Amino acid sequence: MTGERHPLAGLDETVHQRARLGILAILAETREADFTHLKTRLALTDGNLGRHLEVLVTAGYVTVRKGSDGRRNRTWVQITSTGRGALGKEVAMLRQLVAIAALSTPDLGA
């Protein structure tokens, strides 16, 4: 045992949760996404997605914009620079975990 912190010690629980990680990953691919797109892609209910978005907004990781497309009200979500940074840290931590696991389980890296 070396005394170094394990990568999981720096885990951001706000990002690491499956739905919130999915939201950030989708938003990192595009400028913004609407509520329905996120709900469909992540197989979430309206209430569940809404709650996860509240957590991400409170953390400063996303912004939410409400408006209309001419026919109906819509909600658009956009990742912030803080959110991109948090997602980048999460991805780096996951890469470290894969590297550690691959060292102890050689067939994992295949």
C-alpha positions in Angstrom: 0.0 0.0 0.0 1.6 3.3 -1.1 -0.4 6.0 0.6 -1.5 7.5 -2.8 -5.2 8.3 -3.1 -7.2 5.8 -5.2 -8.8 7.5 -8.2 -12.2 6.8 -6.7 -11.4 9.1 -3.8 -11.8 12.1 -6.1 -15.2 10.9 -7.5 -17.7 13.7 -8.1 -21.0 12.0 -7.1 -22.9 14.7 -9.0 -21.4 13.6 -12.3 -20.9 9.9 -11.6 -24.5 9.0 -11.3 -25.6 7.2 -14.5 -28.3 9.5 -15.7 -26.3 12.7 -14.9 -23.2 11.3 -16.6 -25.4 10.5 -19.6 -26.8 14.0 -19.7 -23.4 15.6 -19.6 -22.0 13.2 -22.2 -24.9 13.9 -24.7 -24.6 17.6 -24.1 -20.8 17.5 -24.7 -21.5 16.2 -28.2 -23.8 19.0 -29.2 -24.4 22.7 -28.5 -27.7 22.0 -26.7 -30.4 19.3 -26.5 -34.0 19.5 -25.8 -35.7 17.8 -22.9 -37.5 15.2 -25.0 -34.2 14.2 -26.8 -32.5 13.7 -23.4 -35.5 11.8 -22.0 -35.6 9.5 -25.0 -31.9 8.8 -25.3 -31.5 8.1 -21.6 -34.8 6.2 -21.2 -35.9 8.4 -18.3 -39.3 9.7 -17.1 -40.1 13.4 -17.2 -39.9 13.6 -13.4 -36.6 11.7 -13.2 -34.9 13.7 -15.9 -36.3 16.9 -14.3 -34.8 16.0 -11.0 -31.4 15.2 -12.5 -31.4 18.5 -14.4 -32.1 20.3 -11.1 -29.0 18.7 -9.5 -26.9 19.6 -12.5 -28.2 23.2 -12.6 -27.5 23.6 -8.9 -23.9 22.4 -9.4 -23.5 24.8 -12.3 -22.9 22.0 -14.8 -25.8 22.8 -17.1 -28.1 25.7 -17.9 -31.8 25.3 -18.8 -33.6 27.6 -21.3 -37.4 27.5 -21.8 -39.0 28.7 -24.9 -41.3 27.9 -27.8 -40.6 26.4 -31.3 -43.7 28.1 -32.6 -46.1 25.2 -31.9 -45.3 24.1 -28.4 -43.3 25.0 -25.3 -39.9 23.4 -25.1 -37.0 23.1 -22.7 -33.4 23.2 -24.0 -30.4 22.2 -21.9 -26.8 23.2 -22.5 -23.5 22.2 -20.8 -21.5 24.9 -19.1 -17.7 25.2 -19.1 -17.8 24.0 -15.4 -19.8 21.0 -16.6 -17.3 20.2 -19.4 -14.5 20.4 -16.8 -16.4 18.0 -14.4 -17.1 15.6 -17.3 -13.4 15.7 -18.3 -12.3 14.9 -14.7 -14.8 12.0 -14.6 -13.5 10.6 -17.9 -9.9 10.9 -16.7 -10.8 9.1 -13.5 -12.5 6.3 -15.4 -9.4 6.0 -17.6 -7.3 5.6 -14.5 -9.6 2.9 -13.2 -9.4 1.0 -16.5 -5.6 1.2 -16.5 -5.4 -0.1 -12.9 -7.8 -2.9 -13.6 -6.0 -3.8 -16.8 -2.7 -4.2 -14.8 -4.3 -6.7 -12.4 -6.6 -8.4 -15.0 -4.7 -8.6 -18.3 -7.6 -9.9 -20.3 -9.6 -6.8 -19.4 -7.5 -4.6 -21.7 -8.3 -6.9 -24.7 
